Amino acid sequence: MTVAEMTVFEALESNVRGYCRCWPAVFDTASGAWLRDENGKEYLDFFAGAGSLNYGHNNPVLKRALLDYIAGDGITHGLDMSTVAKRRLLEVLRDNVLAPRGLDWKVQFPGPTGANAVEAALKLARKVTGRQTVLSFTNAFHGMSLGALAVTGNAAKRSGAGVSLGHAMPMPYDGYLGVADDLLWMRKALDDPSSGLDKPAAVIVETVQGEGGINVARASWLRGLAELCSARGILLIVDDVQMGCGRTGPFFSFEVAGITPDIVTLSKSIGGYGLPMALVLFRPELDQWAPGEHNGTFRGNNAAFVTGRVALEHYWSDSALELATVAKGERIARALSEFVSTFPGVSTRGRGLVHGVVFEDTSLAEKVGRAAFDRGLLVETSGSMDEVIKLMPPLTIADDEIDHGIRLLAAAMEAVCG
């Protein structure tokens, strides 16, 4: 990268840019699990667009459908008008995802981001219940808009709001307190009229906290949380923006616990191709919106409807992708356990195709990430102090690519920690 080329980014683009600081390259093309910079250097992608590219870069099946749709002058921008592309998406979502799981949920198209889906879910819960408070969890991340930040744990992200973030209360996530029953405090506070906690409209939870450090909730804890909410008339919102669409194995990340949330948010890979789209799914009796009460100019991204529909047709008509994701996740877990145990103060955790390498020395993860980049591997850090290397490759990645990525990560760790 030349000085002149860097000057364009540094001179014109805001200081808010982030990923380009970790990965100082100018990327040009991508396919499958690989990106190439303008100089031809290849990078194996264990980042997958922060989870928006579960089916890889420029997936050929989705690309063909998108090109055909554009060539046929298909609707691109549709707000919430009825279109053929939307109808076909809804039909396939019903037939391939909802009906096989016994779900009769209504489908809302908010603005095309995960944060907007979360905002819609919070607004709907408050509207339906007439209550204001929402309970969230330590280390949670739900987005960067004000409502989503209020239920986000990270202090640095919250401080960017510039205003007080109210009507939310954090509770300990599974494992946070290191005790057998992490729901004890929530249960006690909700049932004690002198606890000072107003009865909440909803509880919002991630079954695996990605940005929070790959914190994996136990199925038993999720079931206990669902029972707690149901018994007290509190709506349960599962934020499946990053962990949905098969990231943990099943289409929905909460399926492993056998629970049925009241409201679910989806974005990132629901668009299939990396095109922006978001959905809010909820029980029919909760559909108390007035027309246009939550809207957005770009909630009708019909190109994303096309690629999202084809992804559901191609990958979710049977259990093949789910089984493959579980198997690949086990492959990563085995490989990580083989070499991570040789590094003192390092451990791993994860589910499906999202795994974390956790460093007790919080200064090491960023250094390992940079060393991995130098060797041609893209990984990001997460956790409250960026102490976790997050591995999140496309679900379509091949076994030999997984093995190659693990070798690159091992070499990076050896260079930094050896």
Salt bridges, closest charged atoms under 4 A:
GLU42 OE2 - ARG36 NH1 3.34
ASP45 OD2 - HIS57 NE2 2.65
ASP68 OD1 - ARG64 NH2 2.96
ASP80 OD2 - ARG299 NH2 3.11
ASP95 OD1 - ARG94 NE 2.83
ASP174 OD1 - ARG218 NH2 2.67
ASP181 OD2 - ARG187 NH1 3.01
ASP191 OD2 - ARG232 NH2 2.77
GLU211 OE2 - LYS390 NZ 2.78
ASP239 OD2 - HIS142 ND1 2.72
GLU255 OE2 - ARG101 NE 2.95
ASP262 OD1 - ARG283 NE 2.67
GLU285 OE2 - ARG283 NH1 2.10
ASP287 OD2 - LYS106 NZ 2.94
GLU293 OE2 - LYS127 NZ 3.24
GLU313 OE1 - ARG309 NH1 3.15
GLU366 OE2 - ARG370 NE 3.74
GLU380 OE2 - LYS390 NZ 3.06
ASP399 OD2 - ARG331 NH1 3.59
ASP403 OD2 - ARG331 NH2 2.79
